[in-house]
Amino acid sequence: MELTLKWGTLKSWNVKGNKKGEKLFKEYCSIGSSISAMCQKDTPRQKEIICEMIDLCDGDTIYLDWDGSEVSKEEAKKYVMEYGKK
């Protein structure tokens, strides 16, 4: 499973073949999502879902598109949960 994050949310994903990832992504979409990561306003549950998906990713890093860098799973979860907070 692979995830790319931008604007504090999902930008791209590949959950194919990961049953739990597919189920989480289906739940994420059922809550409501925008075609644009910039316009997406995740609910608290959607943020939790993204964090659960991060835990399912292969390897130890997640790609942050805006920064053009890979971060650890813990850093990625912090990014999602704290994005937009002052």
C-alpha positions in Angstrom: 0.0 0.0 0.0 1.3 3.5 -0.9 0.1 7.0 0.1 1.0 10.5 -0.9 -0.2 13.3 1.3 -0.7 17.0 0.4 -2.7 19.8 2.1 -3.0 17.6 5.2 -5.0 14.9 3.3 -4.7 12.2 0.7 -3.4 13.2 -2.6 -2.8 9.8 -4.1 -3.1 6.2 -2.9 -2.8 2.6 -3.9 -4.8 0.4 -1.7 -5.4 -2.4 -4.2 -4.8 -5.8 -2.8 -4.9 -4.6 0.8 -8.3 -5.7 2.1 -8.2 -3.5 5.2 -6.8 -0.6 3.2 -9.6 -1.0 0.7 -12.2 -1.1 3.4 -10.8 2.0 5.1 -10.7 3.9 1.8 -14.3 2.9 1.1 -15.3 4.3 4.5 -13.3 7.5 3.9 -15.1 8.1 0.6 -18.5 7.3 2.0 -18.1 10.2 4.4 -17.5 12.6 1.5 -14.5 13.8 -0.4 -13.4 16.3 -3.0 -11.6 15.6 -6.2 -9.1 18.2 -5.1 -6.8 17.6 -2.1 -6.7 21.4 -1.6 -10.5 21.6 -1.3 -10.8 18.5 0.9 -12.0 19.2 4.5 -11.5 16.0 6.4 -13.7 15.2 9.3 -12.1 13.9 12.5 -13.0 10.3 11.5 -11.4 10.8 8.0 -8.2 12.0 9.7 -8.3 8.8 11.8 -8.8 6.7 8.7 -5.8 8.3 7.0 -3.7 7.5 10.1 -4.9 3.9 10.0 -4.0 3.7 6.3 -0.6 5.1 7.1 0.0 2.3 9.5 -0.8 -0.2 6.8 1.7 1.2 4.3 4.7 -0.9 3.3 8.1 0.3 4.4 8.6 3.1 7.0 8.0 6.2 5.0 5.1 8.2 3.5 5.6 10.8 0.7 4.7 14.4 1.4 4.1 15.9 -2.1 4.2 19.6 -1.0 7.7 19.1 0.6 8.9 16.6 -1.9 10.1 14.4 0.9 9.5 11.1 2.6 8.6 11.0 6.3 8.2 8.3 8.9 4.7 7.0 9.6 4.7 8.9 12.9 5.6 12.2 11.2 2.9 11.5 8.5 0.3 11.0 11.2 1.3 14.1 13.0 1.1 16.0 9.7 -2.4 14.8 9.1 -3.7 15.4 12.6 -2.1 18.9 13.0 -2.4 20.3 9.5 -4.1 23.7 9.6 -4.0 24.1 13.3 -2.2 27.1 14.7 
